[in-house]
Structures are given as C-alpha cells and as structure tokens.
C-alpha cells in the first residue's frame, strides 16, 4: 500500500506535507469525485471484505469503488499516514421508509481533530447526502456546501446530521421521485456518538448488509459518483444526473432508464468502472436515495 499510488488513483497533485484543513478538504473532494460509492460486488457474486489491503487493492488498483466501510476505512489509513489525528465512529442511518434510524450502527465515518477542533469526515455515504467538505463538530450551526446546507444537532451526547434540500426540477416528470420526497425540505441523514470504534465492531454489519434479504444494498444495485457541480448515479437501471443549484435554489435532476445493453458502457464511461464478473442490476426497494 503506497500513498502516492492512492494519490494517482484520485488524481490528487496537491501538497500533503502539512496535515491542515485545506489539504484534508482537497483530498476528500478528490476522493469522492474519483471513487464511486457502490455496492456492485453484491450483484456480481463477489463478497465485500472488511480488510484494509482488500479495500486498497479493490479501490486503488482495480479502479473500483466501495461502500462506507471500504471508502472510509481506506481514507482513515490515508489520513493517518499523512499525520492526521483520526478516530473511527459508527452511525445509525435514517430510513425515511420507516421514519426511524437503524437499530444498530450501519455506517462508518471518521472524526479528525485539527488545532483542538473536531471535524467529521465522511467519504463514503454517496448519493445526494454525501458531504463535500469536512464538517466542524458544532451543534445547531448551518454549514452550507455545494450539495446543500448541512448541520449537526446534539442532544444528550447523540449527534444528528441533517441536510436542508433544495427544490428539484425534473424535466422528465414521468420518472421523477415520489410526491412526498419532492415536498421534503429537510432530510435526516444519520445519528452517531463520539464513542471511538474499532474496525472489528463493523464486521457483523458488513456481513449483514450484503446478505440480509431486506438490506437496501441487496434490494438495490447502487453506483454513485460526485462531480464538480453535482452527482451521477446508477440505481438498478435508472441513471440520474444532478446539477446542484442549477436555478434559484433549485437542482436540475435528469433521469434516464437504461436498457440492459447500456449498463456496462455507462459504468465504464460515467463511473470508470469495469467489472470482472457478470453484473445483474436490481431495484426492488421503493426507498428514495435523493
């Protein structure tokens, strides 16, 4: 595992001799624009290993993406190698379908301490709730970013992340999101505590999410990548491109349903992904990721 090889993978050419906030932000943004958030392994008959070298080989050498436990575990190694003070944290993701947070931790994120300030760094959430900058760990303060306004709220040691959404302009209304999602102004994203976690605590979750019949990652094949002004995503056969703040507090959402023969080409051209095994798309969950 070589830090320069990782930087080549994410096309990062900046300096990294000083572990400061500017460098941290730059590396995070290069990572999320080069490394897709994806669970395609599940739908190719591959297992997702919770192992640093396996994640490195998959993401850096095979030009693949990964989910939170791959992306953020790899990112933690990168940041520690560069001299950052990094702690693994676990969060419970909000599920709009049930209007509730997951019962157990099901998302890995990072806390980085810089000059006595704590920041949350998350390079592995994907889709429209992916943060683009490290977020200072302060409660009740809006932290505007290109994707929208994010903020933390803290209650009795539990921290909540939420995102204020913009309106969406969907030219092709026949394939737009549900009415309830369109009306949604603020989305809860996840809750977490500051209890330090060990990677071993995520092994059961890593196994459950790729095997449980009701797991979102089993019922949806997902591949999303942040761009310089928005994101692109392939969920099942639905290819979506979003341009943030395209109009006055409005995001442009363009949707196209792909034919089977377009899937492989789209993964290569839009996400730089070439799969070793046959990929079978799926989208049987009604849960919106936007």
N, C-alpha and C positions, 0 to 999 in steps of 0.2 A: 504494500500500500504506500503510494507516493503522493505527497501533497501537490506536486507540480503536475502529475498526471490528472489529478482531480481538477485542478485549475484549467487544464487544457480541455477537459470534458465540459466544463461550464463556460468556456471562453472568457475566463477571467484573466485580465492582463494588468490589473492594478497592483499597487504595492501591498505587502502584507507583513511588513516588519514591525508595525505598531498596532497592537490589538485595541483599536478605538472604535467608537460608534460608527464613524463614516465607513471604515473598512468592513465592519460587521454588516452594515446595511447593503453595501455593494455586493458582498459575497452572497447574501441571502437573495438579492434580486437576480443575480446571475444564475443561482441555483434553480429558482422557481421558473425561470424562463428557458432553462436548458433541460431540466429533469422533470418529466411528467409525473403527476400524481396518477398512478394507475394500479389496477388490480388484475391485469390481463393474465397473469400467471395462473390464477384460479380457473380461468376459462380456456386455458391451453393444456390443462393436465399437469401443471407444474406446482410444486409446493413452495410457499414463501418461507424462507428460513430466517429466523431471528438470530443472525450471526453477522458480525461486522465485516468479516472478509467476504462472506457471500454477498452482502449488500454492495460492497465495494466492487466486486467483480461484475455483478449484475448491472449496476448503475454506471460505473466509470468505464469498464472495459467492454461491456456488451451494449452500451448506449441505451439501456432500458430506463424505466422509471421505477417507482415503487409507492407503497403507501406510507403512512406516518412512521411506522416502526422501522422502516428501511431508510427513508429520507432523513428523518431527524436523528436517528442513531448515527448515520454516516456524517451528518452535519455536526453532531457533537464531537466526533473524532477530529473533524477538520478544525473546529474552533479550539479544542483543547490543544491540538498540535501547534496552533498559532499563538497559544498562550492565554486564551480567554478562560475566565472562571465560569465553568458550565455545570449545571445541575439538571438531571433528568426529572421531569414532573409527569404525572399522569392526570388525564382529564376524562370526564364523562360527557360524551357528545349529546347535544339536544336533538331529539327526534320529533319533528313537527307532527308527524303522523299520529303520535300518541300524546303530544303536548307534554312531554316528560324527558328528563335526562336518563341516559343509560344507567342501569343499576350498578354496574361495575366500571372501573376505568377501561376505556377502549380507545384511548388516543394518547400518543407520546408527544410531549412538547419539551422545550428547553427554557431554562432560566439562565440568563447571563448577567453577571454583576460587573459593572463598569463604573469606576470612580464612586463607589458607595451607592450607586443607583442600580436597581434591578430592572431587567428588561425580559419580556417574553419573546422568544424567537421560535417561529414555527414555520418550517419549510415543507411541511407535509400534510396540509389539510386539503389543498386543492380546490377546484371549482370556484364558485363566486365568493367563498368565505375565506379564501387564502389571504393572509396579511402580506403586505409588500414591504413592510419595514418593521424592525424590532419595536415592540410597544413597551413604553415605560410602565412599570407596575404601580400605577396610581389609580385610585378609585374615583369614579364619577367625573372624569375629565375626558371630553371628546378628543380623539386623536385621528384627525382627518387623513386619509390616504387616498390614492387614486381609485381603488375599488369602492370606496365609501367611507363613512365615518364609523370607526371602531371605538369601543370604550370598555373599560373594566368597571364592574361594581363589586364591592366586597361586603360580605355580611358574615360576621362571626367566624372569620378565618377562611371562608369559602369565597373564591373569586369567580365571577361570571364574566364571560366575554360575549358582547353582542355587537351587531352591525346594523347601522341605520342604512336602509336601502333607498336607492333612487327609483323613480318610475322607470318602466321599461317600454320601449317602443318596439313592437314585434310586427314587422311588415307582413309576414305570413301568419295571420291570426289563426289559421286552421290548425297550426301546430304549436300554438302558444301554451304557456303554463296555465294551470287552473286559476279560476277566478279568485280563490282565497289567497293564492300565492301572489297574484298581481296586486291585491289590496294590502298585502303585508308591508308595513312600514319599517318595522324593526324585527330582526331575527336573532334570537338567542343562538349562540354557537356551541359553547361548552362551558362547564364549570370545572374548577380544579382547586386544589390546596397547594401549599408550598412545601408539603412533605417530600423530601428527596426520595427518589425511586431508583431501584436497581433494575437493569435490563431484564433480570430473571423474573421480575414481577409482571412482565408483559408476555411471558411465554404462553400462558393459558389463553390470554386474549388473542394472541397471534394465531393460535390453533383454532379457537372458536370462530373467529370472524371469517376464516376461509373454509369452514366445514358446516356450520350450523345452517339448516335449510332456510331459516328466516333472517339470516345475516344479509344486510344491504349489499355486501360485497359478493354474495352468492347469487342474489336475485338481480343484480345489475353488473354488467361489464362497464368499467369506467376508465377513461383516459382523459386527463385534462392538463393543459399547459398554459401558464400565464404568458402574455405577450407584452410588448412595450406599452400598449394602450388598452388592454383588456384580457380576454382569455379565449381559448378554443377548447371544445370538449366533445368527446365521442362517448355517448352513453347508449349502449345497445347499438341500434342503427341510426340514432339521432345525432347528427353533427350540428353543434351550436357554436357560433362565434359572437362574442360580446365586445362591443367598444364602449368603454366607460365614459360617462359624461359627454356623450355624442351631441346632445342638445342641452337645453336648460334643465339641469338636474335630472337628466334622462339618459339611460343606457340604451344603445341600439342592440337588439337581440335578433340575430339572423339564424334561422333553423332550416335544416335540410335533412330529409330522410334518405339514407343511402341504400343502394342495392347491395346484395352480398358481394358482388364482384368489385365494388368500390372500396370495401373496408380495408383491405391490405394496402392499396395505393394511398388511401387517406392517412393511415397510420404512418406510412413512410414519409409522405410529403408534408403533413401538418404536425407530426409529433417526432419525426426522425426515429421511428421505431420499426425494426424488422424482427418478427417473431420466428423462433426456431421450430415451433410446433403449431399445429392447426388451431386456429382461434375460432371459438363459437360464441358470437355475441348473444347477450341476453338482456332483457329489461322487463322484468315481470313485477317490479315494485312500483307503486304509484307515487312514492316519495319524491318530491322535487328537490333537486340539488342546487337550484338557483334562487 
